[in-house]
Every structure is written in structure tokens, then in C-alpha cells.
């Protein structure tokens, strides 16, 4: 809606029409002690040139020239420039929800292509039109499993992203859905299969694992699926790093895959927006949250696209809704679609190989320093690894920051048993020289805390 300023005369005319002497009369029902009788304490208006200068100065405070080894569900990857050039076109940037298929064929086709690529990558039969992010996608997948099985208990791996588990706890709080946490093997970082088998019962609706898990370790999905399916439970695999699917075998044994697609061309921007997705076997499509775009033909036999399934309160009776998700991340999903189209099958594999090689080099370079070692061994990992040091992470992280390097995340905040352990990530945008520089800082003599 356009902003239409009103003159004093126009205001007087409007007040006269409704029989009010002043604007204050409109608020007469509010007790005087709750009314503000002064102007708001906001800065004076500024000229356009002053505003531009302000934001330029503020932008210079950003740490744009720092090297980052952060990961843990938010990953830095190169974004092809074509992504912003296309998503900023008015047809996509300003388009509304595609309820009217006859005027939104472009948006619907883009969503359909996104779903198709996601289904191919994950090994599932169908994917929805996207969720808010990977954490809500995982929680929605658990709710979906409850509806499919009619059971009301969930088993969750401790190596699932801690914040994903917090989101699930919020979802489950008033759903009557108790969850059982299963620990990880201290040597490999994988889920403890013996404990998992003991935790899964005839009342379990689903088993939720993440692969690569929070420690960067690839889980044994076939073995986990066998344990879950033996008791009639569904297997949900959460994927926080979509790029891993370029080289890691897709979790085809899973019944539902909940994925975060941020790595596919979505910039890191203070925590959002991200792009989640739920994909599943075809027999569960009616219980999927959100909505799905489908392909059809019109009366003349021409190919067209429509919203095939939209199982939310806005479209069907509330008691039959599968989710209260209000929308989908169409524009962000479009970024992921362009990213996947640009890289293609071979490009995705090469990108994943680069990430695998960079992390392997970084793990060896850092673990070779005095007082440092890799925590989990014996299982394959992708581009994240856990480093344990004799020195407290806060001390050498301080030295890293002095050299404009952001080190790994300290894990003891979520896993008290992992004292002096940090989670590191090295993607294709991290150079060998930057890895060597971090290793050099780590090798330096400890400073007094």
C-alpha cells in the first residue's frame, strides 16, 4: 500500500465526518495514565546522503575480512552471481502465493523443479514445496511419523543438532509426544546401535538421526533403518548439510528425509532466512506438511503446473490439517533450485569432493599440532570434524581472533563430556593458506588466561 500523507485540512475534514474534535478524541477510551503525552524519542529525520553515509559506516564494522571455520548447520559456500540476478526479477521477487495457477505458472514450475531435484538428491519419491528451515522440517517430520503410525513416542539421536532437538522439544511439549535420547559411540561419534535397539519399542513412531551428524560423522543408515523397521517405526534422516549429497550415498532406507537446503546458494545472513524441506516415500504423501506443486495438462493438452496438495488449515478442515506451517520459502527455494541447476550432477559431485578434501587437510593439519588430536575416528565424515586440545578452547580461540580467524565451536555447551572439544568446518571457500595459518596459531605457545 502506498503511503499517502494527509494535509491538516484533510485531517480536519475526516475528523468532522466522524464527529471528533481532534485526533485525541479517537483515543479517549484509553485511560490517561496509559497515553503518551510527548513526542517519541527518535532521531531527527535525515537526508538520503546522510542515511547512505550512516549505513556505509555501520557496514565497515562487519568482520568481512575474517577467515571462518564455523559450521554446525550454517555453511559458507560460493554463491554463483546468477542466483541474485534471477531471484531479484519482479516475476519472482514480488509474486504472491500461487493460488491461481493460470497466472502463476512460472512460480509453480520453479517450485516443481525444486521438488524434483530434492527428490532425486535424497532418494525419496516426493518432496514438498519447502519448509521454514531444517529444524522445523525435522520436527514436522516427527509429527508426520506420528500420524502415519498412530504411535506417540519418538527416539532421537544425541548427535542430532542440539538446536534441532530444542525445536522438536517445543513441538512435542503439548503434543503428548515423549522422546527418548540415544547417545553416541565415544570412539566413532556414531549413534550407539546397542542403545538404539534397546530404546525402540512397539510404541515408537519414529527414529530421528542426522547424517552427517552434528559431529560431521556419516551415520550407518542401513543398520539404523533395520533396527527401526523391525519394530514398525519409521526412520527419519535429518540432513543439515545438503552439499554432502553430492558424494554421500542418499538415505534411501529412510521413510522421511528432513533437509536444510541453505548450502544451495543461500547466503548466511545473521541466521536466516533458511530453506527446509521434507521428502518421503510416496505412500506417505497425504501426511506431508506444507504443500506440493504438481504437473498436469490443460484442456488443450498443454503442460501446466498447479498446487496439487495443500494440507493446511487454510485449505482443508482444521482437524485434518497436517501442519500449521503458514507458507513455504518459495524465493529461498528458488535460490536452491538455481544453484542445483547451475552445478548439475557432475558439479555437485566435484563441489562435495572439494569440501571433503579441504576438511581432510584441515583435520590433519590441526591435529598434528602439539596438544591437539581428532576426537572421533573410525567412521567416515564430511567437511566437519571434532578437535580436542589440551589447552582450553577459549584461550586459543582468543589467539585465533587476534589473527582474524574464527575457530571452531566449543561443544561443551551442549555436550559436557566433550571437554576442550571444538567443532570445525572447512568448505571449498577456505583456502589451504588459511588452514595453515590456523594451524600455526594453534601451534603457538599458550598464553596466560
C-alpha positions, 0 to 999 in steps of 0.5 A: 500500500502506498503511503499517502500523507494527509494535509491538516485540512484533510485531517480536519475534514475526516475528523468532522465526518466522524464527529471528533474534535481532534485526533485525541478524541479517537483515543479517549477510551484509553485511560490517561495514565496509559497515553503518551503525552510527548513526542517519541524519542527518535532521531531527527529525520535525515537526508538520503546522503546522510542515511547512505553515509550512516549505513556505509559506516555501520557496514565497515564494522562487519568482520568481512575480512575474517577467515571462518571455520564455523559450521554446525548447520550454517555453511559458507559456500560460493554463491554463483552471481546468477542466483541474485540476478534471477531471484531479484526479477519482479516475476519472482521477487514480488509474486504472491502465493500461487493460488491461481495457477493460470497466472502463476505458472512460472512460480509453480514450475520453479517450485516443481523443479525444486521438488524434483531435484530434492527428490532425486538428491535424497532418494525419496519419491516426493518432496514438498514445496519447502519448509521454514528451515531444517529444524522445523522440517525435522520436527514436522517430520516427527509429527508426520511419523506420528500420524502415519503410525498412530504411535506417540513416542519418538527416539532421537539421536544425541548427535542430532543438532542440539538446536534441532532437538530444542525445536522438536522439544517445543513441538512435542511439549503439548503434543503428548509426544515423549522422546527418548535420547540415544547417545553416541559411540565415544570412539566413532561419534556414531549413534550407539546401535546397542542403545538404539535397539534397546530404546525402540519399542512397539510404541515408537513412531519414529527414529530421528538421526542426522547424517552427517551428524552434528559431529560431521560423522556419516551415520550407518543408515542401513543398520539404523533403518533395520533396527527401526523397521523391525519394530514398525517405526519409521526412520527419519534422516535429518540432513543439515548439510545438503552439499554432502549429497553430492558424494554421500550415498542418499538415505534411501532406507529412510521413510522421511528425509528432513533437509536444510537446503541453505548450502544451495546458494543461500547466503548466511545472513545473521541466521536466516532466512533458511530453506527446509524441506521434507521428502518421503516415500510416496505412500506417505504423501497425504501426511506431508506438511506444507504443500506440493506443486504438481504437473498436469495438462490443460484442456488443450493438452498443454503442460501446466503446473498447479498446487496439487496438495495443500494440507493446511488449515487454510485449505482443508478442515482444521482437524485434518490439517497436517501442519500449521506451517503458514507458507513455504520459502518459495524465493529461498527455494528458488535460490536452491533450485538455481544453484542445483541447476547451475552445478548439475550432477557432475558439479555437485559431485566435484563441489562435495569432493572439494569440501571433503578434501579441504576438511581432510587437510584441515583435520590433519593439519590441526591435529598434528599440532602439539596438544591437539588430536581428532576426537572421533575416528573410525567412521567416515565424515564430511567437511566437519570434524571434532578437535580436542586440545589440551589447552582450553578452547577459549584461550586459543580461540582468543589467539585465533581472533587476534589473527582474524580467524574464527575457530571452531565451536566449543561443544561443551555447551551442549555436550559436557563430556566433550571437554576442550572439544571444538567443532570445525568446518572447512568448505571449498571457500577456505583456502589451504593458506588459511588452514595453515595459518590456523594451524600455526596459531594453534601451534603457538605457545599458550598464553596466560588466561 
